Every structure is written in C-alpha cells, then in structure tokens.
Amino acid sequence: MVVSRQTSTVSNYSKLVKASLIGSTVAGVAFGIYMQVMGMMPVLASMLGSESVVLGWTMHMMISWIFGLGYGAMTLLSSRYYVLGVLHGVIIWFIGPLLVMPVMMGMGPMIGEMFASAQLMSLLTHLAFSLILAAVFSRLMHKHA
C-alpha cells in the first residue's frame, strides 16, 4: 500500500509539473508574440550584453518555464487556480520588470515607478500571462479527473 501511495504521489507531481510547463509554454508564446511586436526581445537579450532576438526569445521562454513551475508549486497550497493566477501575475511583475530586469540592466529597482503607465501596462501583461497559464493548467489538471 505504501508503494501505491508513493507511486500516486509521484504521478500527481509529474502531472503538476507537466501542466505547469505546458501552461507556461502556451502563455510564454502568447506573451512573447506581444513582446516581439513591441520590440522587447532585444531588450531582454541586452541583459546578457546582446541584441539577439533569438537570445531574447530563449531567455523569455526559460523565464516563462521557471515562473510556470513557481505557479505549479503555488497550486500545492490552493486549488483556486485563477485566484493564484492573479497573485502569481502580481508576484512575477514585481520580481521581473520592477526588480530583476532593471537591476540586471544597471538601472536599479523600478519600485518607485510601479504606478507609471508603462509599469501598469506591464502588470496587465503579466496578469494575462498568469491567467493564460492558470487556464491551461486547470484544463490539464482536470482533464482525466
């Protein structure tokens, strides 16, 4: 019986990781297309001293997967996927464009600019990313329930 419970737990975690990665891929591509249209991919690449659109996309998708796994971990605390999506969107907005990205670009944190229109638009896009992630995640987790 213990082996069965362990197998079930591993299977549940495997399903959660898979749903997180698929959801963050879908959300990452959708958000990435928006970023590409807005000319943001070279800005992402500039954090590594490049202007390569390919490097920008690579960084964006890697970040998307990391954030997706973070979202999946959050679902271990609650099954209210869309509420977690909103919370996740705010968290990744704060971490990404307000802290890490500007610091890596030598500008310092942008917390004082968080209510500027550009940052509020960034908040909306990060919320959209997380809600797309939540929608895909929810569908995959309930697919065979």
N, C-alpha and C positions, 0 to 999 in steps of 0.2 A: 504494500500500500504506500509506503514511503517513496519508493521509486516512481510510482504512478503520480504522486503529488509533485515530485521534483520534475518529472517529465512535463506535467501540465503547467507548472510554473515557468519552465524554460520555454515552452511553447507560447505561453502568454506574453513573455518578454520578447520573444522573437517576433510575434505578431505586432507588438507595440513598436519595436524598432523598425520593422518593415513599413508599417503605416506612417511612422514619423518621417522616414526617408522618402517614401513616395509622395506624401503630402508636401514636404518641403521642396521636393523637386518640382512638383506642379506649381506651387506658389512661387518658387525661385525663378522658374522660367517666365511666369506671368509678370512678376515684378521686374525681372531682368529685361524683358522686352520694353517695359516702360522706361527703365533706366537707360537702355540703349537709345531709345528715341530722344530722351532728354540729354544725351551726350555725357552720361555719368560713368560709363565703363572706363574711359581713360583716367578719370578722377580716382576711381578705385585702384587702378593699376599704379597710379602715382605714389600710393603709399609704399610701393616697393621700388620706386625710382624708375618706373616705366610709363609709357603711354599706350601700351598694347591693349587693344580691345579684347583680344583673346585672353590675356592675363587678367583683365578686369572681369570677364565672364567666369574665368576659373576661380578667382577669389570670391566672386559673388556666390557661385554655387557651393563652394566649400563652406562659406559663412552660412548659407541657407541650410545646409545639412546639419551644421553644428547647432544652429538655432532650432531646427526641426527636432533634433534629439533632445534639446532642452525642453521643448514643448511636450514631447513624449514623456519625459521624466515628470513634468508637472501633472500629467494625467494620472500618475500614480497616487496623487493626493486628492483628486476630484474627477468625476466623470462629467462635469458640466463643461463640455468641450468648447462651447462658444464663449462662455464667460472666461475660461482660461485663455482663449484666443485673444480676447480684448486685453487681458492682463499681460499676456505674452507680448502683444504688439507694443504696449507701452514700455515694457522692460527692454525689448530689443531696440526700440527707438532711443531710449535713454543710453543704453550701452553703446550702440553703434554710432549714429551721427552726432550725439551730444558729447560722448566721452572718447571712445577709442579712435574713431576715424580722424577727428580733428587733432588729437594728440599725436597720432602717427604722421600727420601732415605738418606738424610743427606749429599748429595754431593754438594749442591749449584747449581745454574743455569749452564747450559752447553752451553750458547750462544757463548762463545769463541771457542767451539768445533763444531760449526754448519757446518763447511765445511770439517770436518773429514769424512772419507769414511763411517764409521758406521752411522753417523748422516745423510749423504746424502742418504744412503740406507733407513733410517727411513723416510726421506722426500718422497722418491719414494713410500714406502708402504702407507703412509698417503695420498698421492695423489691418489693412486689406490683405497683406501677405499672411498675417497670422490667422485671419478669418478664413482665407482660402485653405491654409494648412489645416485648420480645425474642421472644415467641411470635408475635405478629402480623408483626413484621419478618422473622423466619425463614421463616414461611409465604410471605410475599410475595416474598422474595428467591429462594426455591426453587420458586416456582410454575411458571415456564417454564424451569427449568434443565435 
